[in-house]
Amino acid sequence: METIEKHLAHVTLVVKDYDEAISFYAQKLNFELKQDVDLGDGKRWVVVSPRDGQCSLVLGKAVGAAQEAVIGNQTGGRVFLFLHTSDFWTDYNSMKEKGVVFKEQPREEPYGIVVVFEDLYGNLWDLLQIN
């Protein structure tokens, strides 16, 4: 029997504006713009990801009041996404220098070094180096 491999490829992140979101992820988090395709009628297929990352973000511009209401709070105030790194202090210091807002001081946990930061809309992320 053939083994079927599966992995999580994309997660949609609702944003206010494609270009400001691309700028934040590319400049402040050093993500790579993988795709930016005009779909017509103001819609685009925009994919960003950490360099050499296995999972990407699809940046979806909010359409209508219901989608606009969740911008920056897609998980009700919980940490939404987890950015793993092999060099916590280099990434932390780089992000801090670029103006990324951190909600706390870095801390040592049994599983690694972690700090909570927010993206340009207020979604909470963990920057995490696993032991």
Backbone as JSON, one array per atom type, in Angstrom:
{
  "sequence": "METIEKHLAHVTLVVKDYDEAISFYAQKLNFELKQDVDLGDGKRWVVVSPRDGQCSLVLGKAVGAAQEAVIGNQTGGRVFLFLHTSDFWTDYNSMKEKGVVFKEQPREEPYGIVVVFEDLYGNLWDLLQIN",
  "N": [[0.84, -1.18, 0.0], [0.57, 2.18, -0.86], [2.08, 4.97, 0.73], [0.6, 7.93, 1.71], [1.58, 11.2, 1.76], [1.09, 14.07, 3.76], [0.82, 17.55, 4.45], [0.52, 20.67, 6.15], [-0.1, 23.37, 4.17], [-0.86, 26.12, 3.67], [-2.06, 28.95, 5.53], [-4.73, 31.1, 5.98], [-4.62, 34.57, 6.43], [-6.43, 37.25, 7.45], [-6.38, 40.48, 6.18], [-6.09, 44.12, 6.13], [-5.05, 45.49, 3.95], [-3.38, 44.54, 1.05], [-0.75, 45.39, 0.18], [0.4, 46.78, 2.4], [0.5, 44.7, 4.22], [2.17, 42.85, 2.91], [4.52, 44.36, 2.94], [5.04, 44.56, 5.74], [5.47, 41.81, 6.46], [7.58, 41.1, 4.76], [9.6, 43.05, 5.26], [9.81, 43.44, 8.1], [9.64, 40.89, 9.29], [11.2, 39.42, 7.67], [10.15, 37.7, 5.72], [9.48, 35.89, 2.7], [8.12, 36.93, -0.37], [6.11, 34.88, -2.04], [4.1, 34.56, -3.99], [2.14, 36.8, -5.93], [-0.57, 37.44, -7.38], [-2.76, 38.94, -9.59], [-6.18, 38.69, -9.42], [-8.29, 39.96, -10.46], [-11.04, 42.3, -10.11], [-10.13, 43.61, -7.8], [-9.12, 41.62, -6.18], [-6.46, 39.53, -5.03], [-4.06, 36.87, -5.19], [-2.05, 36.3, -2.73], [0.87, 35.19, -1.34], [3.0, 34.63, 1.35], [5.97, 33.64, 3.1], [8.1, 32.35, 5.72], [11.57, 32.35, 4.98], [12.66, 29.43, 3.44], [10.59, 28.14, 4.69], [8.02, 25.79, 5.67], [5.32, 26.13, 5.72], [2.96, 28.47, 4.52], [1.62, 31.84, 4.5], [-1.46, 32.9, 3.32], [-2.39, 35.94, 2.3], [-5.31, 37.46, 2.78], [-7.4, 39.9, 1.68], [-9.74, 41.62, 3.58], [-13.22, 41.41, 3.05], [-16.13, 43.0, 3.37], [-18.11, 43.59, 6.38], [-18.09, 41.51, 8.33], [-15.67, 40.09, 7.89], [-13.85, 42.2, 8.15], [-14.15, 42.73, 10.83], [-12.69, 40.76, 12.16], [-10.05, 41.23, 11.69], [-6.86, 41.29, 12.98], [-7.61, 39.93, 15.23], [-8.08, 37.17, 15.01], [-8.18, 34.89, 16.55], [-9.5, 35.42, 18.89], [-7.92, 36.76, 20.78], [-5.98, 35.0, 21.61], [-2.68, 33.51, 21.21], [-1.92, 33.22, 17.85], [-0.27, 32.34, 15.69], [2.82, 30.51, 15.26], [6.1, 31.17, 15.1], [8.84, 29.5, 14.35], [12.33, 29.38, 15.06], [15.83, 28.92, 14.5], [17.69, 30.47, 15.61], [17.12, 32.27, 18.0], [17.86, 34.72, 19.4], [19.14, 36.33, 17.47], [17.05, 36.7, 15.6], [15.07, 37.83, 17.26], [16.34, 40.24, 18.13], [16.73, 41.51, 15.63], [14.06, 41.82, 14.74], [13.09, 43.45, 16.78], [14.68, 45.76, 16.42], [13.6, 46.58, 14.01], [11.16, 47.53, 14.72], [9.09, 45.81, 15.51], [6.43, 44.97, 17.66], [6.69, 43.78, 20.86], [5.08, 41.86, 23.32], [5.96, 41.12, 25.77], [8.82, 40.22, 27.76], [11.48, 38.14, 26.52], [11.4, 34.67, 27.42], [12.49, 31.75, 29.2], [11.34, 28.55, 28.77], [10.32, 25.15, 29.58], [10.29, 23.9, 27.09], [11.71, 25.58, 25.38], [13.0, 28.79, 24.21], [10.97, 31.66, 24.23], [8.87, 34.32, 23.04], [6.18, 36.62, 22.95], [4.82, 38.36, 20.23], [3.31, 40.98, 18.24], [1.61, 41.24, 15.09], [1.23, 43.57, 12.32], [-1.45, 44.16, 12.58], [-2.22, 43.4, 15.07], [-2.59, 40.7, 15.66], [-1.56, 37.97, 17.64], [1.57, 36.38, 17.98], [3.92, 33.74, 18.57], [7.39, 33.88, 18.88], [9.74, 31.45, 18.64], [12.19, 29.27, 19.84], [12.9, 26.0, 19.81], [14.05, 23.72, 22.26]],
  "CA": [[0.0, 0.0, 0.0], [1.33, 3.41, -0.98], [1.92, 5.94, 1.8], [0.23, 9.26, 1.27], [2.14, 12.24, 2.63], [0.29, 15.29, 3.88], [1.35, 18.61, 5.29], [-0.22, 21.92, 6.11], [0.58, 24.21, 3.17], [-1.18, 27.54, 3.8], [-3.03, 29.45, 6.5], [-5.19, 32.42, 5.54], [-4.6, 35.65, 7.39], [-7.25, 38.34, 6.95], [-5.64, 41.75, 6.27], [-6.77, 45.32, 5.63], [-4.48, 45.94, 2.69], [-2.35, 43.61, 0.57], [0.6, 45.95, 0.1], [0.96, 47.05, 3.73], [0.78, 43.4, 4.83], [3.39, 42.33, 2.25], [5.63, 45.15, 3.44], [5.33, 44.15, 7.11], [6.05, 40.47, 6.54], [8.86, 41.07, 4.06], [10.61, 43.93, 5.85], [9.99, 43.3, 9.55], [9.83, 39.49, 9.67], [12.1, 38.83, 6.67], [9.47, 36.67, 4.95], [9.63, 35.96, 1.25], [6.89, 37.0, -1.16], [6.13, 33.72, -2.93], [3.2, 34.79, -5.11], [1.27, 37.96, -5.91], [-1.27, 37.28, -8.65], [-3.99, 39.72, -9.71], [-7.32, 37.84, -9.77], [-9.36, 40.82, -10.96], [-12.02, 42.85, -9.16], [-9.47, 44.0, -6.56], [-8.64, 40.46, -5.44], [-5.14, 39.01, -5.37], [-3.57, 35.66, -4.51], [-0.79, 36.74, -2.15], [1.43, 34.17, -0.45], [4.29, 34.94, 1.95], [6.4, 32.6, 4.04], [9.48, 32.45, 6.18], [12.5, 31.76, 4.02], [12.79, 27.98, 3.65], [9.5, 27.68, 5.54], [7.2, 24.71, 5.16], [3.94, 26.58, 5.67], [2.88, 29.85, 4.04], [0.42, 32.62, 4.78], [-2.2, 33.52, 2.23], [-2.91, 37.2, 2.79], [-6.63, 37.67, 2.19], [-7.97, 41.2, 2.01], [-11.09, 41.54, 4.13], [-14.34, 41.86, 2.23], [-17.34, 43.09, 4.17], [-18.01, 43.89, 7.81], [-17.76, 40.32, 9.13], [-14.25, 39.82, 7.77], [-13.14, 43.34, 8.71], [-14.24, 42.65, 12.29], [-11.72, 39.81, 12.73], [-8.67, 41.64, 11.42], [-6.09, 41.5, 14.2], [-8.13, 39.16, 16.36], [-8.64, 35.97, 14.4], [-8.3, 33.8, 17.53], [-10.1, 35.91, 20.13], [-6.92, 37.24, 21.73], [-4.96, 33.98, 21.88], [-1.61, 33.44, 20.23], [-2.48, 32.66, 16.62], [0.72, 31.65, 14.87], [4.06, 30.19, 15.95], [7.23, 31.3, 14.19], [10.0, 28.79, 14.88], [13.62, 29.86, 14.6], [16.99, 28.19, 15.03], [18.55, 31.49, 16.23], [16.16, 33.15, 18.66], [18.35, 36.05, 19.75], [19.36, 37.1, 16.24], [15.74, 37.08, 15.06], [14.43, 38.73, 18.22], [16.98, 41.56, 18.06], [16.44, 42.08, 14.32], [12.67, 42.24, 14.73], [12.97, 44.58, 17.71], [15.28, 46.92, 15.74], [12.71, 46.98, 12.91], [9.94, 48.09, 15.27], [8.05, 44.83, 15.85], [5.97, 45.17, 19.03], [6.72, 42.59, 21.71], [4.13, 41.99, 24.42], [6.6, 40.66, 26.99], [10.25, 39.93, 27.65], [11.74, 36.72, 26.21], [11.44, 33.82, 28.6], [12.89, 30.35, 29.07], [10.32, 27.57, 29.15], [10.89, 23.8, 29.45], [10.37, 23.52, 25.67], [12.59, 26.46, 24.62], [12.95, 30.24, 24.43], [9.77, 32.15, 23.57], [8.37, 35.66, 23.31], [4.97, 36.94, 22.19], [4.84, 39.63, 19.51], [2.1, 41.18, 17.44], [1.82, 41.67, 13.71], [0.8, 44.95, 12.1], [-2.86, 44.34, 12.92], [-2.46, 43.02, 16.46], [-2.62, 39.26, 15.88], [-0.46, 37.55, 18.49], [2.46, 35.33, 17.49], [5.09, 33.35, 19.37], [8.7, 33.61, 18.28], [10.06, 30.29, 19.47], [13.3, 28.36, 19.53], [12.69, 24.76, 20.54], [15.28, 23.1, 22.8]],
  "C": [[0.89, 1.25, 0.0], [1.04, 4.35, 0.18], [1.62, 7.3, 1.2], [0.79, 10.27, 2.27], [1.24, 13.47, 2.6], [1.04, 16.29, 4.73], [0.46, 19.84, 5.16], [0.54, 22.88, 5.21], [0.38, 25.7, 3.42], [-2.15, 27.77, 4.95], [-3.43, 30.84, 6.02], [-5.16, 33.4, 6.7], [-5.37, 36.82, 6.78], [-6.53, 39.66, 7.23], [-6.48, 42.91, 5.74], [-6.34, 45.67, 4.22], [-3.36, 45.0, 2.28], [-0.95, 44.19, 0.7], [1.21, 46.25, 1.46], [1.28, 45.73, 4.44], [2.05, 42.79, 4.23], [4.61, 43.06, 2.81], [6.03, 44.73, 4.86], [6.04, 42.8, 7.14], [7.41, 40.39, 5.86], [9.94, 41.87, 4.79], [10.85, 43.66, 7.33], [10.25, 41.86, 9.98], [10.74, 38.74, 8.71], [11.47, 37.63, 5.95], [9.72, 36.91, 3.47], [8.26, 36.04, 0.6], [6.96, 35.89, -2.19], [5.28, 33.94, -4.18], [2.41, 36.07, -4.87], [0.61, 38.02, -7.28], [-2.57, 38.08, -8.61], [-5.1, 38.79, -10.2], [-8.47, 38.64, -10.35], [-10.29, 41.27, -9.86], [-11.4, 43.19, -7.81], [-8.95, 42.86, -5.71], [-7.28, 40.03, -5.96], [-4.89, 37.72, -4.62], [-2.17, 36.01, -4.03], [-0.33, 35.72, -1.13], [2.8, 34.64, 0.02], [4.66, 33.8, 2.89], [7.78, 32.92, 4.56], [10.38, 31.82, 5.13], [12.75, 30.31, 4.4], [11.71, 27.42, 4.56], [8.68, 26.59, 4.87], [5.74, 25.1, 5.02], [3.93, 28.06, 5.31], [1.61, 30.52, 4.56], [-0.18, 33.1, 3.48], [-2.8, 34.79, 2.82], [-4.21, 37.5, 2.06], [-7.21, 39.0, 2.63], [-9.42, 41.04, 2.44], [-12.11, 42.12, 3.16], [-15.58, 41.84, 3.12], [-17.07, 43.22, 5.65], [-17.59, 42.69, 8.65], [-16.27, 40.02, 9.07], [-13.42, 40.96, 8.36], [-13.11, 43.28, 10.23], [-13.2, 41.72, 12.9], [-10.27, 40.18, 12.46], [-7.99, 41.94, 12.76], [-6.55, 40.69, 15.39], [-8.77, 37.87, 15.87], [-8.81, 34.81, 15.38], [-8.81, 34.3, 18.88], [-9.09, 36.31, 21.19], [-5.87, 36.21, 22.12], [-3.84, 34.09, 20.86], [-2.13, 32.66, 19.04], [-1.48, 31.81, 15.86], [2.04, 31.52, 15.63], [5.2, 30.2, 14.93], [8.45, 30.66, 14.85], [11.28, 29.34, 14.26], [14.72, 28.98, 15.19], [17.96, 29.16, 15.7], [17.67, 32.58, 16.84], [16.68, 34.57, 18.82], [18.63, 36.91, 18.53], [18.03, 37.58, 15.68], [15.04, 38.08, 15.97], [15.01, 40.14, 18.1], [16.72, 42.25, 16.73], [15.01, 42.61, 14.27], [12.46, 43.47, 15.63], [13.52, 45.86, 17.08], [14.38, 47.46, 14.63], [11.35, 47.46, 13.39], [8.82, 47.11, 15.54], [7.72, 45.01, 17.33], [5.95, 43.83, 19.76], [5.85, 42.85, 22.93], [4.73, 41.63, 25.77], [8.1, 40.56, 26.74], [10.43, 38.47, 27.27], [11.85, 35.91, 27.5], [11.87, 32.41, 28.25], [11.74, 29.49, 29.58], [10.94, 26.19, 29.02], [11.09, 23.36, 28.0], [11.28, 24.41, 24.84], [12.5, 27.91, 25.05], [11.78, 30.78, 23.62], [9.49, 33.6, 23.95], [7.14, 35.89, 22.43], [5.16, 38.3, 21.53], [3.54, 39.77, 18.73], [2.47, 41.62, 16.03], [1.24, 43.08, 13.54], [-0.64, 45.2, 12.46], [-3.2, 43.97, 14.35], [-2.62, 41.54, 16.71], [-1.39, 38.87, 16.69], [0.25, 36.34, 17.91], [3.42, 34.95, 18.61], [6.29, 33.27, 18.46], [9.31, 32.58, 19.2], [11.26, 29.55, 18.94], [13.13, 27.15, 20.43], [14.04, 24.23, 21.02], [15.63, 21.85, 22.03]]
}
